[in-house]
Amino acid sequence: MQYVKGSYRAATSPAAQRTYLSAALFLAASLALLCIAAIAYPVFYYNYVPKKVISIPVHLQYNSGLNPYGITSLSSNLMLEQAYDVSVELTVPRSPPNLEKGNFMVALFAMKSLPDNPAFAFTSSAVTLDPYAHVKEDNVVFMSRRPTLIPYADPMVSTASRVLFLLYHILYPGAGETTTLSVPMGELVEFRDVLPLSILLDVQAGQTLQVYSASVTLVARLTGIRWAMYNHRIISFVVCTTAFWMAEMLFAGLAWLLLSYCLADRNAERTKDVGFTGDDWNDPYVPPASFRDGTGESAGGDGWEGKKEEDDDDDDIKVKEESTGTERDTLVDQPADDEEDGEDVWKETGAGTGLSHEKGGSLRRRSSRGGRS
């Protein structure tokens, strides 16, 4: 039972309670910082890793110039100093007019300004405006002009394919009648100073070119940490969250040490102002104020010396009483030689304060009797 009580007292002691409190505060702070790190990583990922593929549709305008063109605004997901592969995709039918076109040019201009999109214009005046009015040297961030061609297909091979896959062409008639042209307009294009706000796409093939749809695609070329974070997202989350958490714990520990140091200096200054130093433990005993008289001195004189003298007097009295009791026991135990010795012993026993004188007389009478005999 004593072992149980001892263990309970040790577990509930003030030192143990302070340890429990410190451990609980440390655990709570660690969990809070871990949650902050887990939330900070997605925010960092969203702001640091760009969107991999950005596809922007372009609505071409016909009968408003020499060639069909389109203007559209760029996405805000672009990032500075990030390499992109830029391409234009045209979905066109394999019609005789398109096959007769042969090679034609596609021009792309990325501009700082944001002109009105003619596809959303309410009046025809905006459509008839010159699309190259905003294409100026100080306004263009990137420009490219590349050729393209509708792929050639042998008529005999095309006819044989249609016959063999007749059922497929009946169910999906548009599969063999359309083609998508992917025109690369730029490789590893970086925007260092400013991001473009709009793009102008000009398909320089005349108004007779037939196009189903057009779009501009930007594919980010990820390298280094961005590549690792994009392709290994779970591992990156664990590693980066752990790194953020360790950094938070390190700075929190440094802040705690700095705060403890400042508080210790403040306590030392307060102790110095009060006048207490480590040498005060070696100073002589000073009685409390309740034991002092009006003059500031202790009621019994010098406090420490008076107390010491009283202790010495008490010790002397105790030694005298012990020596007196020992002599009394010795005299009682000795046999009496005659009746006077017995009377002397009884006198000594009840003498009180005259014990020392009676005892001396009894001893003198014994020595005289010994001389007679």
Secondary structure, DSSP 8 states (H G I E B T S, - for coil): -HHHHHHHHHHTSHHHHHHHHHHHHHHHHHHHHHHHHHHHHHHHHHHHS--SEEEEEE--B-SSSSS-EEEEE--TT--TT--EEEEEEEEEE--HHHHHH-SEEEEEEEESS----GGG-SSHHHHSS-GGGS--TTTEEEEEEEEE------HHHHHHHHHHTHHHHHH-TTTTTEEEEEEEEEEEE---S----EEEEEEES-TT---SEEEEEEEE---HHHHHHHH-HHHHHHHHHHHHHHHHHHHHHHHHHHHHHHHHHHHHHHHHHHT--GGGGGS-----GGGB-TTSSBTTBSHHHHHHHHHHHHHHHHHHHHHHHHHHHHHHHS--SSHHHHHHHHHHHH-GGGHHHHHHHHHHHHHHHHHH-
